[in-house]
Amino acid sequence: MTALRSISGGVIWVLLAPLFYAGMSVSAKLAAAYLSVWQIGVGRFIFGLLVVPIIVRALGLDLWGRQRFLLTLRGICGSVAFLLLVASFQRIPLSLAMVLFYLYPAFTALLSPWITGEPPARIAWFFIGGAFIGTSLILWPHEASGTLNSGYLFAVIASVLCALTLLLVRRLGKDNNIYTLFFYLCVTGTLAGMGPLIMQENSLLPQSAAAWIGVAAVAVFSIAAQLTINQALLRIPAATVSLMMTIEVPLVAAFGVLYLGEPAGWRLIIGALLIFGSGIGLNLLPAKLNSKQYSKSSARGLR
């Protein structure tokens, strides 16, 4: 009975996690109409700096962790990935940015031999190829398309950095808790964004109620996403959590198309299906094909 309750509770948490991550992405997109990238980023990271130490102290956990150089590197990769993703939201449609960002499972498979010493299974190359074919289909020049701008590049670079973050989390998760990983993300993100925030021509603080609500929404959804995915990983296998997290992509893309009126041509739809399907396939591989299982930290703290 206890095991059954644990699993049922895990299902609730794993359903909430992609909803909160989707809420964070949507909030960042909407807030970008009122705020700069630096205001959104620093607001999110400072909120984390205030909340995480309280949680860690209440749980009696270590805040500073082990392998601090790698923790800092993980924080840099994760925070820069978030800032670039927000910047891409300001330049290209939300649905397109999210689809391109979801290339990170393919980049994770490509980079894993050098970072974790775990080469991908042979069939993984099929999914990696499918993901990049989908990307080429979306970005291939055609008459109806606009000029490619930096937003596309930002989304792809954010995806690469997210892959690096995932692999570093895999290495660090055995010796560090999720709150330590998130704390370093907030520390490095605050330091990375504070200088540009001070030097920008716009005001330092949000100037309207809508702007303040936007910053608060991003910060609250961020903390909620971290807490729910951690609770889910305590109760059900990481491979299942990773698979369920893919729900975020269609949720965010649907919001962009249906609410924001973003275009959804056949290139985007087919390309998105290729990228999304390949990501699901790659998320399923660790549980079925790899000789080593992902640790519980494999899906933690990406953003």
N, C-alpha and C positions, 0 to 999 in steps of 0.2 A: 504493500500500500504506500509506503514511504517513497519507494522508487517511482511508482506511478505518479504520485503527486509532484515529485521532482521533475519528471518528464513533462507533465502537463503544464507545470509552472514555467519550464524552459520554453515551451511552445509559445506561451504568451509573451515572454520576453523577446524571443527571436522574431515574433511578428511586430513588436513595437520598435525594435532597433532600426529596420530599414525605413519605417515611417518617420522616425526622428531624424535619420540621416537625410531623407528626402526633404523633410521640413527645413533642415539646415541649408540645403542647397537652394531651395525655393526662396527662403528668407534672404539669403545672400544675393540672389538675383534681384529680388524686389528692392532690397536695401541699396543696391548699386545705383538706383535712380536718384538717391539722395546723398549718398556717401561715397568717399573715395575707397579704394582698395585698402589703404592703410587704416582708415577709420574702422572699417569692418573687421579687419584682421586683428588690430590691437584691442579693439573692444572685446572680441571673442576670447583672445588669449589672456587678457587681464582678468576677465571673469573667471577663467579656469584657475589662474594663480590664486585667486581669493578663495575659491571653493575647494579645490583639491586638497590643500594642507589640512583643512577642517575634517574632510572625509578620512584622510590617512590617519590623523591623530585619533579620531573616533574608533577606527578599526584596529589601531595599534600596529600599523604597518610602517615599514621603512620608506621614507620619502625620497632620499637621495640615491638609493640603489647602488648597484655594482656595474663595473665597466662604464664609467662615466663618460669616457671619450665617445664610445659607441652610442651611449644614450644621447649625448649632445648631437652627434651626427644624425641619429634618427630624428631628433627634434628639428634639426635644420631641414632635412628632407621633407618631413611632414608639414612643417609650417610654410615653407616655400611652395610646396605643392598646393596648399590651400589658397595662398595668396594669388598664385597663377591661375587657379581655377576660378576664383572670384573675378580676376581681371578678364578672363575669357568670357565670363557671363556678361560683362559690360560691352563686349565687342561682337559676339556672335549669339545666335539663338540658344536659349537654355537647353533645349532638347538636343541640339547638335553638340554643344560643349559636353554634356553629360555622356553622350554616346562615345565621343572620342576619349573622354577620360576613362571610360570603362575598358580601354585597351590594356589597363594595368595587369590583368591576369596573364596576357600574352607576354608582356615585358618581364613579369615575374618569372615565368618559365624560361625566358631567354637568359636572364641574369643569374638565376639560381646556381648554376655550376660554379661561378666565380665567387659568390658571396657565401653560400651555405654548403657548397660541395655536393649538391644534389642535382645531377643532370636530369632533365625531363624525360619521361618515357617516350618511346618512339612515336606513339600515336599522338602525343602532345603537339608534334610538329604539324599535324593535320589541322588542329584547332588554331595554332599560331598563324598558319597560313590563311585560314579562313578569316581571322580577325583583321589581318592586314589587307586582304582582298576587299573586305567590307569598308575599311578606311579609304582605300584607293577609289572605290566606287563613290563614296560620299564626296571626296575632295577632287575627283577628276574634273577638269574644266569642261563646261558645257555652256550652251548659249544662254540658258536661263539663269545661270549662276552669277553671283556677284564676285568681285575681286577677292581673292583670299587675303585675309589680313592677319595681324598678329594674334588674334583671338584663337585661331586654329592651332597655331604653334604653341601658345600658352597651354591649351588643353592637353596637347600631346606631351609636352614637357612635364606637366603636372602628373600625367599618367606614368611616365618613367620614374619620377620621384616617388610616386605612391608605391610603385613596385619595389624600389629600393627600401622604402619604409617598411613594407611588409616583410622583406627578407631580413632586415635588421631586427624587427620585432621577433621574428622566428629565432634569431640567435640570442636575443636578450630576454625573451620571455621565461626562460628556465630559472633565471636568477633575479627577476624583477617583477613586481606586480603591475597591473594595468594602470594604476593611479600614478606610479612613478613615471611610466612611459608618457602618460598624458601631461604630467607636470613639466617634463623636459620639453615637450612640444610647446607648451604655453610660455615657458621661459625663453626659448630661442625665438619663438614667434613674436613675442613682445619686443625683444632686442632687435630683431630684424625689421620690424615695422615702425618702431618709435622714431628713428632718425628721419626717414622719409615723411612720417606724419608731421613732425615738427617743422620740416623744411618746406612742406607743400604750401601753395598759395592759398588754399582754402582754409577755413577756420579749423582750429584744433579739435573742437568738440562739435557734435551734431547741433544743427541750428533749428530743428523743428521737431515736433512731437513724433511725426512719422519716422524721422531719422532715428530718434532714440528707440522707438519701438522696433525698428529694423535691427539695430545693434543688439538689443535685448533678445530678440527672437533668435538670431544666429547663435548667441552665447548660450541661451537656455536649451535650444535644440541640440547644441554640441554636447553639453554636459549630459543631457538625457540620453543621447545616442551612445555615449561612452559607457554610462551606467547600465543601460539595458543590454548592450551586447556582452558586457562582462557577466551579467547575471545569466544570460542565455548560455554562455560558454561553461559556466559552472554546472550546468544541468544536462546538456545534450552535446553530442560530438561536434568538434570544430568544423568538420566537413559539411555537416548539415547546416550549421550557422552560416558558413561561407556561401552555400547554395541559396539559402533564404535571403541573404543580403542582396542578391541580384534583383530582388523586387524593387529596389530603389530606382533602378534605371527606367523601367517603363512608367513608374509613378511620376518621376520628374519629367520625363519626355512627354507624357500625356498632359501634365500641367502646362508645359510650354506650348503645346499644340492647341489644346482646348481652351485654356484660360487666357494665355498671352497672344493667341492667334498666330503662332509661328508656323511657317510653311512646312508641309510634310509631303514632299515629292517622293516618287518611287525610288529614287536613288537613296534618299535618307532611310526609307522604310526597309529596303532590301539590305543596305549596308548595316543598318542597326541590327537587323535580325542576324546577320553573319557575325557581327561583333558580340552581340548578346549571347547567341548560341555557342560561340566559341568560348566565351567566358564561363558559361555554365559547364561546358565540357571540361575545361581546365580545372574548375573547382571540384568536379567529381573525380578527377584522376587520382588525387592523393589518397582517397579512401579506397579505391579499387585496384590501382595499378602499382603505385609506388611501394617499395619494400619498407619504407619508413613512414610512419604516420605523422601528420602534422601535430604539433603540440597544441595545447589549448590556446596559446597566444597567437596562433597563426592568422587569425582574422581580427586581432585586436588593434585598436588605436591607429587606424590608417590615417584618419584626418582629425 
